[in-house]
Amino acid sequence: MLNQYETVFIMTPVLSEEQMKETVEKYQKFLVSKKAEIIHEEHWGLKKLAYPIQKKSTGFYHLIEYKADPTIIREWEVTFKRDERILRFLTIVLDKHSLAYNEKKRAKSRDRKKEKEVQE
């Protein structure tokens, strides 16, 4: 049975734009190779951290929402732990309330994009 997950990871701010994209692609490819379905992604950009991590006060945030077999999550998280480009990560299983909230949020975002297109 597939569960729906959401993972947010923070990459070190010393990465170039290209290195950051390569890091995100690495994790996208990992999910695809394990037969996971990527549902939604958001790049939140460079943000200030609540507290310094490895003497860094900022980091690049990225969110991936996906459906995957629960057996791959341990391997997924070990991959994050071994990557020096990753400062922190958090994976959660989405329950029915979280799924409904995320769907509503995406619908609002789509509606706003449509409104902008109509105005232009």
Secondary structure, 3 states (H helix, E strand, C coil): CCEEEEEEEEECCCCCHHHHHHHHHHHHHHHHHCCCEEEEEEEEEEEEEEEEECCEEEEEEEEEEEEECHHHHHHHHHHHHHCCCEEEEEEEECCHHHHHHHHHHHHHHHHHHHHHHHHC
